[in-house]
């Protein structure tokens, strides 16, 4: 079992990224990711949250990362696991699953 719950943050905006036309919104991606990861890692807890890059919460870490996204023009949705960028733009479940496995999560088939 995992020693600590990992934190997954999905950064994005209500408006779909111009380079990501025909892809789901950032919020939809967060909801899809949460559902898929809950199925793949049942009874293994993790935290997932959506952060609007134009209106981030008051936490300094999240505010500064949101500012970085805007400044560096990073693609969104952007998935961050324990402060590491895992996916940007077109999020692939396989990459997120691989990252979680590095933290000790065991996929259930």
FIKOLZA-1660 file (N, C-alpha, C; in steps of 0.1 Angstrom, whole numbers, plus 5000, padded with zeros to 4 digits):
% residues 109
   i   px   py   pz ch aa at
   1 5008 4988 5000  A  X  N
   1 5000 5000 5000  A  X CA
   1 5009 5012 5000  A  X  C
   2 5003 5023 4996  A  X  N
   2 5010 5036 4995  A  X CA
   2 5013 5042 5009  A  X  C
   3 5025 5048 5011  A  X  N
   3 5028 5054 5023  A  X CA
   3 5021 5067 5026  A  X  C
   4 5019 5075 5015  A  X  N
   4 5011 5087 5017  A  X CA
   4 5003 5090 5004  A  X  C
   5 4992 5096 5007  A  X  N
   5 4983 5100 4995  A  X CA
   5 4990 5110 4987  A  X  C
   6 4990 5108 4974  A  X  N
   6 4996 5118 4965  A  X CA
   6 4986 5129 4962  A  X  C
   7 4991 5140 4958  A  X  N
   7 4982 5151 4954  A  X CA
   7 4983 5153 4939  A  X  C
   8 4972 5152 4932  A  X  N
   8 4971 5155 4918  A  X CA
   8 4964 5168 4916  A  X  C
   9 4970 5177 4908  A  X  N
   9 4964 5190 4905  A  X CA
   9 4962 5191 4890  A  X  C
  10 4951 5194 4886  A  X  N
  10 4948 5197 4872  A  X CA
  10 4945 5212 4870  A  X  C
  11 4955 5218 4863  A  X  N
  11 4954 5233 4861  A  X CA
  11 4948 5235 4847  A  X  C
  12 4940 5245 4846  A  X  N
  12 4933 5248 4834  A  X CA
  12 4925 5261 4835  A  X  C
  13 4916 5262 4825  A  X  N
  13 4907 5274 4824  A  X CA
  13 4894 5269 4818  A  X  C
  14 4884 5278 4820  A  X  N
  14 4871 5275 4814  A  X CA
  14 4872 5274 4799  A  X  C
  15 4879 5283 4793  A  X  N
  15 4880 5284 4779  A  X CA
  15 4891 5273 4775  A  X  C
  16 4887 5265 4764  A  X  N
  16 4896 5255 4760  A  X CA
  16 4909 5261 4753  A  X  C
  17 4920 5255 4756  A  X  N
  17 4933 5259 4750  A  X CA
  17 4932 5260 4735  A  X  C
  18 4937 5271 4729  A  X  N
  18 4936 5272 4715  A  X CA
  18 4943 5261 4707  A  X  C
  19 4953 5255 4713  A  X  N
  19 4961 5244 4707  A  X CA
  19 4954 5231 4709  A  X  C
  20 4943 5231 4717  A  X  N
  20 4937 5218 4721  A  X CA
  20 4923 5217 4716  A  X  C
  21 4920 5222 4705  A  X  N
  21 4907 5222 4699  A  X CA
  21 4902 5208 4698  A  X  C
  22 4889 5205 4700  A  X  N
  22 4883 5192 4700  A  X CA
  22 4887 5183 4711  A  X  C
  23 4894 5188 4721  A  X  N
  23 4897 5180 4733  A  X CA
  23 4887 5185 4744  A  X  C
  24 4886 5177 4755  A  X  N
  24 4877 5181 4766  A  X CA
  24 4882 5193 4773  A  X  C
  25 4873 5200 4780  A  X  N
  25 4878 5211 4788  A  X CA
  25 4887 5206 4800  A  X  C
  26 4893 5215 4806  A  X  N
  26 4902 5212 4818  A  X CA
  26 4894 5206 4829  A  X  C
  27 4882 5211 4832  A  X  N
  27 4874 5206 4842  A  X CA
  27 4869 5192 4839  A  X  C
  28 4865 5190 4827  A  X  N
  28 4860 5177 4822  A  X CA
  28 4872 5167 4823  A  X  C
  29 4884 5171 4820  A  X  N
  29 4896 5163 4821  A  X CA
  29 4898 5159 4835  A  X  C
  30 4897 5168 4844  A  X  N
  30 4899 5165 4859  A  X CA
  30 4888 5154 4863  A  X  C
  31 4876 5156 4859  A  X  N
  31 4865 5147 4863  A  X CA
  31 4868 5133 4857  A  X  C
  32 4871 5133 4845  A  X  N
  32 4874 5120 4838  A  X CA
  32 4886 5113 4844  A  X  C
  33 4897 5121 4847  A  X  N
  33 4909 5115 4854  A  X CA
  33 4905 5109 4867  A  X  C
  34 4898 5116 4875  A  X  N
  34 4894 5112 4888  A  X CA
  34 4886 5098 4887  A  X  C
  35 4877 5098 4878  A  X  N
  35 4869 5085 4877  A  X CA
  35 4878 5074 4872  A  X  C
  36 4886 5076 4862  A  X  N
  36 4895 5066 4857  A  X CA
  36 4905 5061 4867  A  X  C
  37 4911 5070 4874  A  X  N
  37 4921 5066 4884  A  X CA
  37 4915 5059 4896  A  X  C
  38 4903 5063 4900  A  X  N
  38 4896 5056 4911  A  X CA
  38 4893 5041 4907  A  X  C
  39 4889 5039 4894  A  X  N
  39 4887 5025 4889  A  X CA
  39 4900 5017 4889  A  X  C
  40 4911 5024 4884  A  X  N
  40 4924 5017 4883  A  X CA
  40 4931 5014 4896  A  X  C
  41 4928 5023 4906  A  X  N
  41 4935 5021 4919  A  X CA
  41 4924 5021 4930  A  X  C
  42 4915 5011 4930  A  X  N
  42 4905 5010 4940  A  X CA
  42 4911 5009 4954  A  X  C
  43 4904 5015 4964  A  X  N
  43 4908 5014 4978  A  X CA
  43 4923 5019 4980  A  X  C
  44 4928 5028 4971  A  X  N
  44 4940 5034 4972  A  X CA
  44 4937 5049 4971  A  X  C
  45 4938 5056 4982  A  X  N
  45 4934 5070 4982  A  X CA
  45 4944 5080 4976  A  X  C
  46 4939 5090 4970  A  X  N
  46 4947 5101 4965  A  X CA
  46 4938 5113 4964  A  X  C
  47 4944 5125 4963  A  X  N
  47 4937 5137 4962  A  X CA
  47 4938 5143 4948  A  X  C
  48 4927 5147 4943  A  X  N
  48 4928 5153 4929  A  X CA
  48 4919 5166 4930  A  X  C
  49 4925 5177 4924  A  X  N
  49 4917 5189 4925  A  X CA
  49 4920 5197 4912  A  X  C
  50 4909 5205 4908  A  X  N
  50 4910 5213 4896  A  X CA
  50 4913 5227 4901  A  X  C
  51 4923 5233 4894  A  X  N
  51 4927 5247 4897  A  X CA
  51 4926 5256 4885  A  X  C
  52 4917 5266 4886  A  X  N
  52 4916 5275 4875  A  X CA
  52 4928 5285 4875  A  X  C
  53 4936 5284 4864  A  X  N
  53 4948 5292 4864  A  X CA
  53 4946 5307 4864  A  X  C
  54 4934 5312 4860  A  X  N
  54 4931 5326 4861  A  X CA
  54 4924 5330 4874  A  X  C
  55 4920 5321 4882  A  X  N
  55 4914 5324 4895  A  X CA
  55 4918 5313 4905  A  X  C
  56 4931 5312 4908  A  X  N
  56 4936 5301 4917  A  X CA
  56 4933 5304 4931  A  X  C
  57 4933 5293 4939  A  X  N
  57 4930 5295 4954  A  X CA
  57 4941 5303 4960  A  X  C
  58 4940 5307 4972  A  X  N
  58 4949 5316 4979  A  X CA
  58 4962 5310 4983  A  X  C
  59 4964 5296 4981  A  X  N
  59 4976 5290 4985  A  X CA
  59 4988 5295 4976  A  X  C
  60 4998 5299 4982  A  X  N
  60 5010 5305 4975  A  X CA
  60 5015 5296 4964  A  X  C
  61 5016 5283 4967  A  X  N
  61 5022 5274 4957  A  X CA
  61 5013 5273 4944  A  X  C
  62 5000 5273 4946  A  X  N
  62 4991 5272 4935  A  X CA
  62 4990 5285 4927  A  X  C
  63 4990 5296 4934  A  X  N
  63 4990 5309 4928  A  X CA
  63 5003 5311 4919  A  X  C
  64 5014 5308 4925  A  X  N
  64 5026 5310 4917  A  X CA
  64 5027 5300 4905  A  X  C
  65 5022 5288 4907  A  X  N
  65 5023 5279 4895  A  X CA
  65 5013 5284 4884  A  X  C
  66 5001 5289 4888  A  X  N
  66 4992 5294 4879  A  X CA
  66 4998 5306 4871  A  X  C
  67 5005 5314 4878  A  X  N
  67 5012 5326 4872  A  X CA
  67 5022 5321 4862  A  X  C
  68 5030 5310 4866  A  X  N
  68 5040 5305 4857  A  X CA
  68 5034 5299 4844  A  X  C
  69 5022 5293 4846  A  X  N
  69 5015 5287 4834  A  X CA
  69 5012 5298 4824  A  X  C
  70 5007 5309 4829  A  X  N
  70 5003 5321 4820  A  X CA
  70 5016 5327 4814  A  X  C
  71 5026 5329 4823  A  X  N
  71 5038 5335 4818  A  X CA
  71 5045 5327 4808  A  X  C
  72 5046 5314 4810  A  X  N
  72 5054 5305 4801  A  X CA
  72 5045 5300 4789  A  X  C
  73 5032 5304 4790  A  X  N
  73 5022 5299 4780  A  X CA
  73 5022 5284 4779  A  X  C
  74 5021 5277 4790  A  X  N
  74 5020 5262 4790  A  X CA
  74 5007 5258 4785  A  X  C
  75 5006 5246 4779  A  X  N
  75 4993 5241 4774  A  X CA
  75 4985 5236 4786  A  X  C
  76 4972 5237 4785  A  X  N
  76 4963 5232 4795  A  X CA
  76 4952 5223 4789  A  X  C
  77 4947 5214 4796  A  X  N
  77 4949 5211 4810  A  X CA
  77 4963 5206 4812  A  X  C
  78 4968 5209 4824  A  X  N
  78 4982 5205 4828  A  X CA
  78 4980 5197 4841  A  X  C
  79 4986 5185 4841  A  X  N
  79 4985 5176 4853  A  X CA
  79 4998 5177 4861  A  X  C
  80 4997 5180 4873  A  X  N
  80 5008 5180 4882  A  X CA
  80 5007 5170 4893  A  X  C
  81 5016 5161 4895  A  X  N
  81 5016 5152 4906  A  X CA
  81 5028 5154 4915  A  X  C
  82 5025 5158 4927  A  X  N
  82 5036 5161 4937  A  X CA
  82 5046 5171 4931  A  X  C
  83 5041 5181 4925  A  X  N
  83 5048 5192 4919  A  X CA
  83 5056 5189 4907  A  X  C
  84 5054 5178 4901  A  X  N
  84 5060 5173 4888  A  X CA
  84 5050 5174 4877  A  X  C
  85 5053 5180 4866  A  X  N
  85 5044 5181 4854  A  X CA
  85 5044 5167 4848  A  X  C
  86 5032 5161 4847  A  X  N
  86 5031 5148 4842  A  X CA
  86 5025 5148 4827  A  X  C
  87 5016 5157 4825  A  X  N
  87 5009 5158 4812  A  X CA
  87 5005 5173 4810  A  X  C
  88 5005 5177 4797  A  X  N
  88 5002 5190 4793  A  X CA
  88 4994 5190 4780  A  X  C
  89 4983 5196 4779  A  X  N
  89 4975 5197 4767  A  X CA
  89 4966 5184 4766  A  X  C
  90 4970 5175 4758  A  X  N
  90 4962 5163 4756  A  X CA
  90 4967 5152 4766  A  X  C
  91 4960 5152 4777  A  X  N
  91 4964 5143 4788  A  X CA
  91 4961 5128 4785  A  X  C
  92 4972 5120 4786  A  X  N
  92 4971 5106 4784  A  X CA
  92 4970 5098 4797  A  X  C
  93 4960 5090 4799  A  X  N
  93 4959 5083 4811  A  X CA
  93 4971 5074 4814  A  X  C
  94 4977 5068 4804  A  X  N
  94 4988 5059 4806  A  X CA
  94 5000 5067 4813  A  X  C
  95 5003 5079 4810  A  X  N
  95 5013 5087 4816  A  X CA
  95 5010 5090 4831  A  X  C
  96 4998 5092 4834  A  X  N
  96 4994 5095 4847  A  X CA
  96 4994 5083 4856  A  X  C
  97 4990 5071 4850  A  X  N
  97 4991 5059 4857  A  X CA
  97 5005 5055 4860  A  X  C
  98 5014 5057 4850  A  X  N
  98 5028 5054 4852  A  X CA
  98 5034 5062 4864  A  X  C
  99 5030 5075 4864  A  X  N
  99 5035 5084 4875  A  X CA
  99 5030 5079 4888  A  X  C
 100 5017 5075 4889  A  X  N
 100 5012 5070 4902  A  X CA
 100 5019 5057 4906  A  X  C
 101 5022 5048 4897  A  X  N
 101 5029 5036 4900  A  X CA
 101 5043 5039 4906  A  X  C
 102 5049 5050 4901  A  X  N
 102 5062 5053 4907  A  X CA
 102 5061 5057 4922  A  X  C
 103 5049 5061 4926  A  X  N
 103 5047 5065 4940  A  X CA
 103 5042 5053 4948  A  X  C
 104 5042 5041 4942  A  X  N
 104 5038 5029 4949  A  X CA
 104 5024 5025 4948  A  X  C
 105 5016 5031 4939  A  X  N
 105 5002 5027 4937  A  X CA
 105 5003 5014 4928  A  X  C
 106 4994 5005 4931  A  X  N
 106 4993 4992 4924  A  X CA
 106 4980 4992 4916  A  X  C
 107 4981 4990 4903  A  X  N
 107 4969 4990 4894  A  X CA
 107 4961 4977 4896  A  X  C
 108 4948 4978 4897  A  X  N
 108 4940 4966 4898  A  X CA
 108 4933 4964 4884  A  X  C
 109 4934 4952 4880  A  X  N
 109 4928 4949 4867  A  X CA
 109 4914 4944 4868  A  X  C
% end
